[in-house]
């Protein structure tokens, strides 16, 4: 069944082991990037794409997500400053009133494909998006994927970007037959191929839109790479039965699933939002100069 993409699945049940010890008590998606938790960037992107049902496949972060995105009456009468300098009511909810938060347990960590499949009842027979908060996309590309999904009558659209060939073993990689352009039909897709076996250097990054039929394919997908149920395998099956497109992402992606990527995102977004009166850029220059001086003075 086709229709407006009004639902998005956020797989957030991971333990965040690459970010320990920060994630012992704080879920990875709640780690701050500048002035908001990582997951808020993903939620804002989904809402901008017209999503009204935010489906979180989670293990332990449900209460933190509810507390963050819901209204905070204890802050009534307080104000905060928005990104554009506007004053905001701190007690208001961070999503529009028509947006609904749904929480689904994953239970066992059996892979990304399994996490998406766990949301099948909440998704129903409607098309839906999948958003991985670890990938902070600037600018957000989900609205473009939804538009392509609608205009092409697609069974699926996935975001891709070019990566160094040496890095293909970290991603799902698509074969588009060498087709150029922003949107290309996927001929095949491989999970974490070695560089010498990769069909291209177009890697799938954390934004997807699917027809609901992929849920049946996920339910029939056996464990694949790493012994997990891979979303990539179901995308390959979907592409064999209907048009699935790769949409090239042209912005800047920050992989916040690791310490270095999270730190880089924090600095990059802080610099992007710095005004002339903001001393952060000058402070960063001073810190770097001091670091270079210390490194140069060493033995």
C-alpha positions as CSV (number, residue, x, y, z in Angstrom):
1,X,0.0,0.0,0.0
2,X,1.4,3.4,-0.9
3,X,0.7,6.7,0.8
4,X,2.3,9.6,2.5
5,X,5.4,8.7,4.6
6,X,4.2,9.6,8.1
7,X,6.2,7.1,10.1
8,X,9.9,6.8,10.9
9,X,11.7,4.0,12.8
10,X,14.7,4.9,15.0
11,X,16.7,1.9,16.0
12,X,18.2,3.0,19.3
13,X,18.6,-0.3,21.3
14,X,22.4,-0.5,20.9
15,X,24.6,-0.5,24.0
16,X,27.0,2.1,22.7
17,X,30.1,0.1,23.6
18,X,32.3,2.1,21.4
19,X,31.5,5.2,23.5
20,X,32.2,3.7,26.9
21,X,32.4,4.8,29.7
22,X,30.1,7.7,28.7
23,X,27.3,5.3,27.8
24,X,27.3,3.3,31.0
25,X,24.4,5.4,32.3
26,X,23.5,7.7,29.4
27,X,22.2,6.1,26.2
28,X,24.4,6.8,23.2
29,X,21.6,8.7,21.3
30,X,21.3,11.1,24.3
31,X,24.9,12.2,24.2
32,X,25.0,16.0,23.5
33,X,26.3,17.5,20.3
34,X,26.6,21.2,21.0
35,X,23.3,22.2,22.6
36,X,21.0,19.1,22.1
37,X,21.3,15.3,22.3
38,X,22.3,13.4,19.1
39,X,18.8,11.9,18.6
40,X,17.2,15.4,18.5
41,X,18.9,16.2,15.2
42,X,17.5,13.0,13.7
43,X,14.0,13.7,15.1
44,X,14.0,17.3,13.7
45,X,15.0,15.9,10.3
46,X,12.2,13.4,10.4
47,X,9.6,16.0,11.4
48,X,10.8,18.3,8.6
49,X,10.1,15.4,6.2
50,X,6.5,15.2,7.3
51,X,6.8,12.4,9.8
52,X,4.2,12.4,12.6
53,X,4.9,8.9,14.2
54,X,8.3,8.5,15.7
55,X,8.8,4.8,16.4
56,X,11.8,4.1,18.7
57,X,13.0,0.5,18.8
58,X,14.7,0.6,22.1
59,X,16.0,-1.3,25.1
60,X,16.7,1.1,27.9
61,X,16.4,4.7,26.5
62,X,12.6,5.0,26.4
63,X,12.2,6.9,29.7
64,X,15.0,9.3,28.7
65,X,13.5,9.9,25.3
66,X,10.0,10.5,26.7
67,X,11.4,12.9,29.3
68,X,13.4,14.9,26.7
69,X,10.8,15.2,24.0
70,X,7.8,15.7,26.2
71,X,6.6,18.9,28.0
72,X,8.5,19.9,31.1
73,X,6.0,21.7,33.4
74,X,8.7,22.0,36.1
75,X,10.4,24.5,33.8
76,X,7.3,26.7,33.4
77,X,8.1,30.4,33.3
78,X,11.7,29.7,32.3
79,X,13.1,30.6,28.9
80,X,16.0,29.4,26.7
81,X,17.7,30.8,23.6
82,X,17.2,29.0,20.3
83,X,19.8,28.5,17.6
84,X,18.7,31.7,15.9
85,X,18.8,33.8,19.1
86,X,15.0,33.6,19.7
87,X,13.7,33.1,23.2
88,X,11.8,29.9,23.7
89,X,9.5,28.6,26.4
90,X,11.6,25.9,28.1
91,X,8.5,24.1,29.3
92,X,7.2,23.3,25.8
93,X,7.6,19.9,24.2
94,X,10.3,19.6,21.6
95,X,8.0,18.1,19.0
96,X,4.8,19.5,17.6
97,X,1.6,18.4,19.4
98,X,0.5,16.2,16.4
99,X,3.7,14.2,16.6
100,X,3.4,10.9,18.4
101,X,6.2,8.9,20.2
102,X,5.9,5.1,20.0
103,X,8.3,2.8,21.9
104,X,8.9,-0.8,20.8
105,X,11.3,-3.2,22.6
106,X,13.9,-5.1,20.5
107,X,14.5,-7.7,23.2
108,X,17.6,-9.3,21.7
109,X,20.3,-7.5,19.8
110,X,20.0,-9.5,16.6
111,X,21.1,-6.8,14.1
112,X,19.7,-3.7,12.3
113,X,17.4,-5.7,10.2
114,X,15.9,-7.3,13.2
115,X,15.5,-3.9,14.9
116,X,13.5,-2.6,12.0
117,X,11.4,-5.8,11.8
118,X,10.5,-5.3,15.5
119,X,8.6,-2.2,14.4
120,X,6.3,-4.0,12.0
121,X,3.1,-3.7,14.0
122,X,3.7,0.0,14.6
123,X,4.4,0.5,10.9
124,X,1.4,-1.5,9.6
125,X,0.9,-1.4,5.9
126,X,2.2,2.1,5.3
127,X,5.5,3.2,3.8
128,X,8.0,4.4,6.4
129,X,11.5,5.8,6.9
130,X,14.4,4.4,8.9
131,X,16.7,6.9,10.6
132,X,20.0,6.0,12.3
133,X,20.7,8.8,14.8
134,X,24.4,7.8,14.8
135,X,24.7,9.4,11.3
136,X,24.3,13.2,11.8
137,X,23.6,14.6,8.4
138,X,24.1,18.2,7.5
139,X,21.8,19.2,5.9
140,X,19.3,16.5,6.7
141,X,18.4,14.5,3.6
142,X,15.3,12.6,4.7
143,X,12.9,15.1,3.0
144,X,14.7,14.5,-0.3
145,X,14.4,10.8,0.1
146,X,10.7,11.0,0.8
147,X,10.2,13.2,-2.3
148,X,12.2,10.7,-4.5
149,X,10.2,7.8,-3.0
150,X,6.9,9.5,-4.0
151,X,8.0,10.8,-7.4
152,X,9.5,7.6,-8.6
153,X,6.9,5.2,-7.2
154,X,9.7,3.4,-5.6
155,X,9.8,0.3,-3.4
156,X,12.7,1.9,-1.5
157,X,15.2,4.8,-1.5
158,X,18.4,4.7,0.4
159,X,21.0,7.4,1.0
160,X,24.5,6.7,-0.2
161,X,27.8,8.6,-0.4
162,X,31.2,7.9,-1.9
163,X,33.7,6.5,0.6
164,X,37.4,5.5,0.1
165,X,37.5,2.1,-1.4
166,X,39.6,0.9,1.6
167,X,36.6,1.6,3.8
168,X,33.9,-0.5,2.0
169,X,34.2,-3.3,4.7
170,X,32.5,-0.9,7.1
171,X,29.3,-0.4,5.0
172,X,26.6,-1.8,2.8
173,X,27.7,-1.0,-0.7
174,X,25.5,-0.7,-3.8
175,X,26.0,-1.4,-7.5
176,X,24.2,1.1,-9.7
177,X,25.8,-0.1,-12.9
178,X,28.0,3.0,-13.1
179,X,25.0,5.2,-13.5
180,X,25.7,8.9,-12.8
181,X,23.4,11.4,-11.3
182,X,21.8,12.1,-7.9
183,X,19.3,9.2,-8.1
184,X,20.2,5.8,-9.6
185,X,18.4,2.4,-9.5
186,X,20.2,-0.2,-7.4
187,X,21.1,-3.4,-9.3
188,X,22.5,-5.1,-6.2
189,X,23.8,-4.4,-2.7
190,X,26.5,-6.2,-0.6
191,X,27.1,-6.0,3.2
192,X,30.6,-5.1,4.2
193,X,32.5,-6.3,1.2
194,X,36.3,-6.3,1.1
195,X,37.7,-3.6,-1.1
196,X,38.6,-6.0,-3.9
197,X,35.1,-7.4,-3.9
198,X,33.1,-4.2,-3.6
199,X,30.9,-3.4,-6.6
200,X,31.5,0.3,-6.1
201,X,32.5,2.8,-3.5
202,X,28.9,4.0,-2.9
203,X,28.2,3.2,0.7
204,X,24.8,3.2,2.3
205,X,24.4,5.8,5.1
206,X,21.8,6.0,7.8
207,X,18.7,7.2,6.0
208,X,16.1,5.0,4.2
209,X,12.5,5.0,3.0
210,X,10.7,1.7,2.3
211,X,7.4,0.3,1.2
212,X,5.9,-1.8,4.0
213,X,6.6,-5.0,2.0
214,X,10.2,-5.0,3.3
215,X,8.9,-6.2,6.6
216,X,7.9,-9.5,5.1
217,X,11.3,-9.8,3.5
218,X,13.0,-9.0,6.9
219,X,10.9,-11.7,8.5
220,X,12.2,-14.2,6.0
221,X,15.8,-13.1,6.1
222,X,18.3,-15.5,7.8
223,X,21.3,-14.2,9.8
224,X,24.0,-12.8,7.5
225,X,27.3,-11.0,8.1
226,X,28.3,-11.1,11.7
227,X,25.5,-13.6,12.5
228,X,23.0,-10.8,12.5
229,X,19.8,-10.1,10.5
230,X,21.1,-7.6,8.0
231,X,18.8,-4.8,6.6
232,X,21.1,-4.9,3.6
233,X,20.0,-8.4,2.7
234,X,16.4,-7.5,2.7
235,X,17.1,-4.4,0.6
236,X,18.7,-6.7,-2.0
237,X,15.6,-8.9,-2.0
238,X,13.4,-5.8,-2.3
239,X,15.5,-4.5,-5.3
240,X,15.0,-7.8,-7.0
241,X,11.2,-7.4,-7.0
242,X,10.8,-3.6,-7.4
243,X,12.6,-0.4,-8.0
244,X,15.0,0.6,-5.2
245,X,17.0,3.8,-5.7
246,X,20.3,5.1,-4.3
247,X,20.2,8.8,-3.6
248,X,23.6,10.4,-3.4
249,X,24.1,12.5,-0.2
250,X,25.9,15.7,-1.0
251,X,26.2,17.3,2.5
252,X,28.4,16.5,5.5
253,X,27.9,13.3,7.4
254,X,29.2,12.9,11.0
255,X,29.6,9.3,12.2
256,X,28.8,9.9,15.9
257,X,28.9,6.2,16.7
258,X,32.5,6.5,17.7
259,X,34.4,9.0,19.9
260,X,36.4,10.7,17.1
261,X,33.3,11.3,14.9
262,X,31.3,12.6,17.9
263,X,34.0,15.0,18.8
264,X,34.3,16.2,15.2
265,X,30.6,16.7,14.9
266,X,30.6,18.8,18.1
267,X,33.3,21.1,16.9
268,X,32.0,21.4,13.4
269,X,28.5,22.3,14.5
270,X,29.7,24.6,17.2
271,X,31.8,26.5,14.6
272,X,28.9,26.5,12.1
273,X,26.7,28.2,14.7
274,X,29.3,30.6,16.1
275,X,28.5,34.3,15.7
276,X,31.2,37.0,15.6
277,X,30.6,37.7,19.3
278,X,31.0,34.0,20.2
279,X,34.5,33.3,21.5
280,X,34.5,29.6,20.6
281,X,36.3,29.8,17.3
282,X,39.0,32.0,18.8
283,X,39.3,29.7,21.8
284,X,39.7,26.7,19.5
285,X,42.4,28.5,17.5
286,X,44.2,29.2,20.8
287,X,43.9,25.6,22.0
288,X,45.2,24.3,18.6
289,X,48.1,26.7,18.7
290,X,49.0,25.6,22.2
291,X,48.7,22.0,21.2
292,X,51.0,22.4,18.2
293,X,53.5,24.3,20.4
294,X,53.5,21.5,22.9
295,X,53.9,18.9,20.2
296,X,56.8,20.8,18.6
297,X,58.5,21.3,21.9
298,X,58.6,17.5,22.7
299,X,61.6,15.3,22.2
